[in-house]
Amino acid sequence: MRSARITKNVSVEIDRLARGKVDRIALCSVVPKQTPRLASLLKKLFGSAPLILTSKSDHGLQVAYEQPAKLGVDRLANMLGAQKLYPNKNVIVVDCGSATTLTLLHRDGTLLGGSILPGVAMWSEILNQRTARLPAVSLSSPDKVVGRDTDTAIRSGIMHGHAGAIRELISKSRAEAFRRSPVVVLGTGGQVTHFKEQSLFTHIESELILHGLQAFASGKSAHA
């Protein structure tokens, strides 16, 4: 049922877009089983097959991952977006979604790799599911770190702990990959708003993946 609802919602949104002018379509997907269905729907509506970003695409980046096929295409799209918005810059992208990922881009266009940890929402779910008495809590930062009740203590641990994990990974990744060179740190993803006040990022780019797909589509059209 969930898959059917997602497909229906996507169909409604695509139908709305189809009323306007669409020159090119590009997509990336971290749910490979759904990609052919979505691509088929797009081709039916717009009359041309979409460009699908994968590890094997001619995207223009050098990927230092030992097994590039295992790199999430959302991270690849983020790097293309970072390169588009901040050309010739060293960049660390922190994508706060279902998982929180850090991905590093060298100014010469090499995707260096990064780190992955459970997303902030998952922390609450795991505590609730894997313990007998700890409740699920809302994702909001408490006023104080020292909680005087269980809910506040959990929210403190999740929100401040996750921010601390991100800060530590940024610090160590930056030193390891870029040493003293300047670095732009970008925050993106559906959960990034929880960390706007934490001074973790140089900028927040909520549409970074879309910028990456636009860059990918433009690059492909240039090679056509």
Residue pairs with C-beta under 8 A, 6 or more apart in sequence:
3 34
6 34
7 34
7 37
10 38
10 41
11 41
14 41
14 42
14 45
15 45
18 45
18 46
22 46
24 51
24 217
24 220
24 221
25 42
25 46
25 48
25 50
25 51
25 217
26 50
26 51
26 52
26 53
26 213
26 214
26 216
26 217
26 220
27 35
27 38
27 39
27 42
27 50
27 51
27 52
27 53
27 213
28 52
28 53
28 54
28 73
28 74
28 76
28 77
28 209
28 213
29 35
29 38
29 52
29 73
30 72
30 73
30 74
35 52
39 49
39 50
39 52
42 49
42 50
43 49
43 50
51 57
51 216
51 217
51 220
53 59
53 73
53 76
53 77
53 80
53 212
53 213
53 216
54 73
55 63
55 68
55 69
55 70
55 71
55 73
55 76
56 69
57 216
58 219
58 220
58 223
59 76
59 80
59 216
59 219
60 80
60 109
60 219
61 76
61 79
61 80
61 83
61 105
61 109
61 110
61 111
62 108
62 109
62 110
62 111
63 71
63 76
63 110
63 111
64 110
64 111
64 112
64 113
65 71
65 111
65 113
71 111
72 101
74 95
74 97
74 209
75 93
75 95
75 101
75 103
75 111
75 114
76 111
76 212
77 208
77 209
77 212
77 213
77 216
78 93
78 95
78 103
78 186
78 188
78 208
78 209
78 212
79 91
79 93
79 103
79 105
79 111
79 212
80 211
80 212
80 213
80 215
80 216
81 205
81 207
81 208
81 209
81 210
81 211
81 212
81 213
81 215
82 89
82 91
82 93
82 105
82 184
82 186
82 205
82 208
82 212
83 91
83 105
83 109
83 215
84 211
84 212
84 214
84 215
85 205
85 208
85 211
86 184
86 186
88 107
89 107
89 182
89 183
89 184
90 104
90 105
90 106
90 107
90 177
90 178
90 181
90 182
90 183
90 184
91 104
91 105
91 183
91 184
91 185
91 186
92 102
92 103
92 104
92 105
92 114
92 170
92 173
92 174
92 183
92 184
92 185
92 186
93 101
93 102
93 103
93 104
93 105
93 186
93 188
93 208
94 100
94 101
94 102
94 166
94 170
94 185
94 186
94 187
94 188
94 189
94 192
94 200
94 201
95 101
95 102
95 103
95 188
95 189
95 192
95 208
96 119
96 120
96 166
96 187
96 188
96 189
96 190
96 191
96 192
96 194
96 195
97 119
97 189
97 190
97 191
98 119
98 121
98 122
99 116
99 117
99 118
99 119
99 122
100 116
100 117
100 118
100 119
100 120
100 162
100 165
100 166
100 189
100 191
101 114
101 115
101 116
102 114
102 115
102 116
102 166
102 169
102 170
102 173
103 111
103 113
103 114
104 111
104 112
104 113
104 114
104 173
104 177
104 178
105 111
105 112
106 112
106 177
106 178
107 181
112 177
114 173
115 169
115 173
117 165
117 169
118 126
119 191
120 139
120 158
120 159
120 162
120 191
120 194
121 139
121 191
123 157
123 158
123 161
123 162
124 136
124 137
124 139
124 154
124 158
125 136
127 134
127 136
127 154
127 158
128 134
128 135
128 136
134 150
134 154
135 150
135 151
135 154
137 151
137 154
137 155
137 158
138 155
139 155
139 158
139 159
139 191
139 194
140 155
140 159
140 194
141 155
141 156
141 159
141 160
141 194
141 197
142 152
142 155
142 156
142 159
144 152
144 156
145 156
145 160
146 156
147 153
147 154
147 155
147 156
159 194
162 195
163 195
163 198
163 200
166 195
166 198
166 200
167 198
167 200
170 185
170 200
174 183
174 185
184 202
184 203
185 200
185 201
185 202
185 203
186 201
186 202
186 203
186 204
186 205
186 208
187 195
187 196
187 200
187 201
187 203
187 204
187 205
188 204
188 205
188 206
188 207
188 208
188 209
192 201
192 204
192 206
195 201
196 204
205 211
